[in-house]
Amino acid sequence: MSRFFSEKYKNLVAYVPGEQPRDQKYIKLNTNENPYPPLPEVAEAVRAESEKLYLYSDTECVELRKILAERLNVSAEELLMTNGSDEILNFAFMAFCDSKTPAVFADVTYGFYPVFADINMLPYEEIPLKEDLTIDITDYFGKNGTIFIANPNAPTAIALGRDEIEEIVKRNPGNIVVVDEAYVDFGAESCVPLIRKYDNLLVTQTFSKSRSMAGARLGMGIGNPELIRDLNTVKYSLNPYNVNRLTHAAGVACLKKDEYNIRNCGIIMETRDRTAKALRDLGFEMTESRTNFLFARHPAVSGEELYLELKKRGILIRHFSKERIRDYNRITIGTPEQMDALIANIKDILEEKK
Ligand SMILES: *Cc1c(COP(=O)(O)O)cnc(C)c1O
C-alpha cells in the first residue's frame, strides 16, 4: 500500500477471482466458465463491429434490450445492460443500501457481496445457512435491509424454488430483494416472471456462464421500470458506456442463435449429473446442484489436499479457505472428456491415500 492510498480503503480486502493461468496447460474447472466456445457468428459480428470502434457505444443497448425483452417476456424499460452482472450487483448496492438500510445475505454465498458492501462503506448482515447449507427462508422474513440472494447459490449449487423466493419478496414489502440468477439456466426456476407483481424485486443475470461469454463482460438487471431508472442514475454517474461496442455486437449475435446456448446448457447438465454419480461412487458427498458446478467433499481427503493434488496433475478446481466450507471444493462442469480426466485423476489420488 502506498502512503497515498485513501484512508477510507485502508482495510478493504479485495475480491480474489479464481486463477487464470496464462498458459493453456491446465484443465480449467475453477471459475465456472462454459467449456463450449461461442459460435463463429459471434466472432464475425465482433469483427464487423470493430470497424466502428472510433465511435462511442450505445449507452442504452437498444438492440440488445429489444431482443432480450422478447426472450424474457418483459419490456425494454424493465431491462438494464451492464459490464458483467458484477456491475449491476454493485449498482444495486449503491442504489438500494445505505447506513440505515444494510445489505443482507447468506454467510456462504458469492464472495463479492461483502466486497461491494465494503467498498461502498455499507453495513451488512450475514445470515448463516442451515447445517446442510440450505437457506431457511424464514430467516429472511421482515428484514430491515436490502436482501441479496444468489439463486442457485454459489458455491453451494443449491437452488430455492420460485415460490420460496416469492415468499421472501412478499415478506419484505418495504425493502428490495435482489435475486442473482447467474446460474439459473442450469435447471433452476427464474424469478423474472414475478417482476410485474412485485415492485421490490430485482433479478440479475449474466452471459458469462450459460452463454459462453465470460470474457466479453455482459450482464443485466431485470425489474420494475422505476428501479431500473434508479440503477440508470447510478450507471450514468459512473460509466455511461459500460457495455462496449464489441460486447454489444457479440451479445446480439449470441442471442440470435440462442438455441446453441440452450443445447449446451442441456449437455452441461447431463455431464454434471453423470459426474455427480461417478463422484458419489468414489465416496464423495455433495449438494444437489442446479448449476454448472458441483460442491463436493470426501471423508478421506481434505478439500485443500484434493485441490493441490489435482493442480499437480494439471487440473484446476476451486478451493475456499473459509472455515465452514473448507472441506469442500467447487468443481466446474467441463466437457465430458475433461470430466473423465478429472475422475481418473481423483481415482489415482484416492488410491494413493489408501
Ligand atoms: C459468476 C457470478 C456472477 C457474475 O459474473 P459476471 O461475469 O460478472 O456476470 C454473479 N453472481 C454469481 C453468484 C456468480 O457466480
PDBQT file of the ligand as one rigid body, heavy atoms in Angstrom, charges set to zero:
ROOT
HETATM    1  C1  LIG A 401     -20.176 -15.549 -11.907  1.00  0.00    +0.000 C 
HETATM    2  C2  LIG A 401     -21.142 -14.915 -10.944  1.00  0.00    +0.000 A 
HETATM    3  C3  LIG A 401     -21.597 -13.599 -11.097  1.00  0.00    +0.000 A 
HETATM    4  C4  LIG A 401     -21.128 -12.585 -12.055  1.00  0.00    +0.000 C 
HETATM    5  O1  LIG A 401     -20.495 -12.873 -13.132  1.00  0.00    +0.000 OA
HETATM    6  P1  LIG A 401     -20.252 -11.816 -14.273  1.00  0.00    +0.000 P 
HETATM    7  O2  LIG A 401     -19.213 -12.481 -15.080  1.00  0.00    +0.000 OA
HETATM    8  O3  LIG A 401     -19.797 -10.524 -13.646  1.00  0.00    +0.000 OA
HETATM    9  O4  LIG A 401     -21.558 -11.655 -14.948  1.00  0.00    +0.000 OA
HETATM   10  C5  LIG A 401     -22.546 -13.120 -10.226  1.00  0.00    +0.000 A 
HETATM   11  N1  LIG A 401     -23.012 -13.875  -9.242  1.00  0.00    +0.000 NA
HETATM   12  C6  LIG A 401     -22.601 -15.118  -9.044  1.00  0.00    +0.000 A 
HETATM   13  C7  LIG A 401     -23.177 -15.900  -7.927  1.00  0.00    +0.000 C 
HETATM   14  C8  LIG A 401     -21.639 -15.670  -9.873  1.00  0.00    +0.000 A 
HETATM   15  O5  LIG A 401     -21.183 -16.899  -9.646  1.00  0.00    +0.000 OA
ENDROOT
TORSDOF 0
